Amino acid sequence: MDTPAPFDLAEFYDAYPRVEEEFQADLDESLDPSGPELLYDLVADLGLPARADVLDVGCGEGGHSLRLADRFGCTVRGFDPVARHVELARAELAGARPELRDQVSFAPGSAGSLPVPDASADLVWCRDVLVHVTDLDAAYAEFRRVLRDTGRVLVYQMFGTARLEPREAGWLFGTMGVVPSSADPGRTESAIASAGLRIDTCRELGTEWGEFAEERTGNGGRQLLHAARLLREPGRYAGRYGQGAYDIMLGDCLWHVYRMIGKLSPRVYVLSVA
């Protein structure tokens, strides 16, 4: 963050009040931020082949796998190291349309160890995962192994910024299971290059998704309100739900708040074989 100009009493109490109302009105106008649909639009721009083979790495409860298959008609294999995620994803799939049940499958697997043959994927989709991975070199090498020579990789990930103070980062990353080095874009881009992949697109989203969520649902304000309550009466919530649950809830709230104010900033990478 830039160093502020020296405090000027006349500027603060004379010049600024003359523009304050207009300034506030200007800030009430949307800057048309992008939202999560951006990731699917980027996939659409790739021109994947019909019935493309897609790997959803860190598929969670399966929502993105089903959305990819539904929108693009591709075959999607979702992998996650958490057994409960695989169970929930399979339950979600069981309630999907019959054609989607034929296109999508879920199984255990991790970013560094995907149970698929070499050169078998047209797209590797990896959203909100690699910040938890210690060995980024192994993860990106595995992406390269499973990728066809014409294939692509789409990674969405959160990174820390210069606005995130070290003590904030230490508590937040420790609570949320973030590997500090993996929240450094320089480390990520080094691992990408070492794996023999090339960055075709890198888009830093900054506060956009936070703005998008706030403008449409008020979620940012809700997270801020929840953080305030957690901080004001920690004993109330830790006593009821346990200290571990309290820390995770506070961490999740601050994660969204920090994204809104630029302490965290997500990036989207689209990669191809170098």
WOKAFEN-V578401 format. One record per pair of residues at least 4 apart in sequence whose ideal C-beta (glycine too) atoms are under 7 Angstrom apart, sorted by sequence separation. I is the first residue (numbers start at 1). J is the second residue. D is the distance in whole Angstrom. If there is no record, write none. Layout:
BEGIN
I/J/D
I/J/D
END
This chain:
BEGIN
8/12/6
9/13/6
10/14/5
11/15/5
12/16/6
13/17/7
16/20/6
19/23/5
20/24/6
21/25/7
22/26/6
23/27/7
24/28/7
34/38/4
37/41/6
38/42/6
39/43/7
40/44/6
41/45/7
48/52/4
62/66/6
63/67/6
64/68/6
65/69/6
66/70/6
67/71/6
68/72/6
83/87/6
84/88/6
85/89/6
86/90/6
87/91/7
88/92/6
89/93/6
90/94/6
92/96/7
96/100/4
98/102/7
99/103/7
100/104/6
109/113/7
116/120/5
126/130/6
129/133/7
135/139/7
136/140/6
137/141/6
138/142/6
139/143/7
140/144/7
141/145/6
142/146/7
143/147/6
147/151/4
160/164/5
164/168/5
165/169/7
166/170/6
167/171/7
168/172/6
169/173/5
170/174/6
171/175/6
172/176/6
184/188/7
185/189/6
186/190/6
187/191/7
188/192/6
189/193/7
190/194/6
191/195/6
205/209/6
207/211/6
208/212/6
209/213/6
210/214/6
211/215/6
212/216/6
213/217/6
214/218/6
218/222/6
219/223/6
220/224/6
221/225/6
222/226/6
223/227/6
224/228/7
225/229/7
226/230/6
227/231/6
228/232/6
229/233/7
230/234/6
233/237/7
234/238/5
235/239/5
236/240/7
237/241/6
238/242/7
241/245/4
242/246/7
243/247/6
244/248/6
245/249/6
246/250/6
247/251/6
248/252/6
249/253/6
250/254/6
251/255/6
253/257/6
254/258/6
255/259/7
256/260/7
257/261/7
7/12/7
10/15/7
11/16/6
59/64/7
69/74/6
80/85/4
96/101/6
109/114/5
116/121/7
164/169/5
173/178/4
178/183/6
182/187/6
192/197/5
214/219/6
238/243/5
241/246/6
258/263/4
259/264/5
59/65/5
68/74/6
80/86/5
109/115/5
130/136/6
133/139/5
147/153/7
181/187/5
213/219/4
214/220/4
258/264/5
69/76/5
173/180/5
192/199/6
213/220/6
214/221/6
230/237/6
56/64/6
68/76/5
93/101/6
107/115/7
238/246/4
56/65/4
130/139/6
160/169/6
237/246/5
255/264/7
143/153/5
173/183/7
189/199/7
210/220/5
65/76/4
78/89/6
93/104/6
169/180/7
56/68/7
234/246/6
65/78/4
93/106/7
54/68/6
111/126/7
62/78/6
90/106/5
230/246/7
89/106/4
111/129/6
59/78/3
111/130/6
124/143/5
230/249/6
52/72/7
54/74/5
56/76/6
59/79/6
60/80/6
86/106/5
230/250/5
54/75/7
59/80/5
86/107/7
112/133/7
51/73/7
52/74/4
53/75/5
54/76/5
55/77/5
56/78/4
57/79/6
58/80/6
86/108/6
111/133/5
124/146/7
50/73/7
51/74/6
112/135/6
124/147/6
160/183/5
227/250/6
230/253/7
48/72/6
51/75/6
55/79/7
61/85/6
159/183/5
60/85/5
83/108/7
121/146/5
130/155/6
158/183/7
159/184/7
48/74/7
59/85/7
66/92/7
78/104/7
112/138/4
120/146/6
121/147/6
122/148/6
131/157/6
159/185/5
227/253/4
40/67/7
61/88/4
62/89/3
66/93/7
76/103/6
81/108/7
112/139/5
118/145/6
121/148/6
130/157/5
131/158/6
226/253/5
227/254/6
61/89/5
75/103/5
76/104/5
77/105/5
78/106/5
79/107/6
111/139/4
114/142/6
118/146/7
119/147/7
123/151/6
128/156/6
43/72/7
79/108/7
81/110/4
113/142/7
119/148/5
122/151/5
123/152/6
124/153/4
125/154/5
126/155/5
127/156/4
59/89/6
62/92/5
66/96/6
70/100/6
79/109/3
112/142/6
116/146/5
121/151/6
223/253/5
227/257/6
40/71/6
61/92/6
62/93/6
69/100/6
111/142/6
123/154/7
114/146/6
223/256/4
224/257/5
66/100/6
69/103/4
223/257/6
69/104/5
79/114/6
220/256/6
66/104/6
65/104/5
77/116/7
220/260/5
62/106/6
153/197/7
132/177/5
134/179/5
132/178/7
133/179/7
136/182/6
210/256/7
59/106/6
131/178/5
132/179/7
131/179/7
133/182/6
210/259/5
210/260/4
131/182/5
136/187/6
140/191/5
144/195/5
130/182/6
131/183/5
136/188/6
140/192/6
143/195/7
144/196/5
207/259/7
58/111/6
144/197/6
207/260/6
57/111/5
137/191/5
141/195/5
136/191/4
140/195/4
207/262/6
206/262/6
57/114/7
68/125/7
137/194/6
140/197/6
209/266/7
137/195/7
55/114/7
206/265/5
205/265/7
55/116/7
64/125/7
204/265/6
205/266/5
205/267/7
64/127/6
204/267/5
205/268/7
203/267/7
202/267/6
203/268/5
55/121/5
53/120/6
54/121/7
57/124/6
202/269/5
53/121/5
54/122/7
57/125/7
58/126/6
201/269/7
53/122/5
54/123/5
55/124/5
56/125/5
57/126/4
201/270/4
52/122/4
55/125/7
199/269/6
200/270/5
52/123/6
54/125/6
58/129/3
200/271/6
57/129/6
175/247/5
199/271/6
200/272/5
49/122/6
175/248/7
198/271/6
48/122/6
197/271/4
198/272/5
48/123/6
176/251/5
197/272/7
175/251/4
197/273/7
198/274/4
196/273/7
197/274/6
196/274/5
172/251/6
176/255/6
192/271/6
43/123/7
172/254/6
185/267/6
172/255/7
39/127/7
55/146/6
164/258/7
168/263/7
163/262/5
164/263/4
163/263/5
164/264/7
161/262/6
161/263/6
161/264/7
160/264/6
161/265/5
46/152/5
158/264/5
159/265/6
158/266/5
159/267/6
157/266/7
156/266/6
157/267/6
43/154/6
42/154/6
156/268/5
155/269/5
39/154/7
154/270/6
39/156/6
152/270/6
153/271/4
152/271/7
152/272/5
149/273/5
147/273/6
1/162/7
1/163/6
34/205/7
36/209/7
34/208/5
35/209/6
33/208/4
35/212/4
33/211/4
34/212/7
33/212/4
31/211/7
30/215/6
42/268/7
42/270/6
39/268/7
END
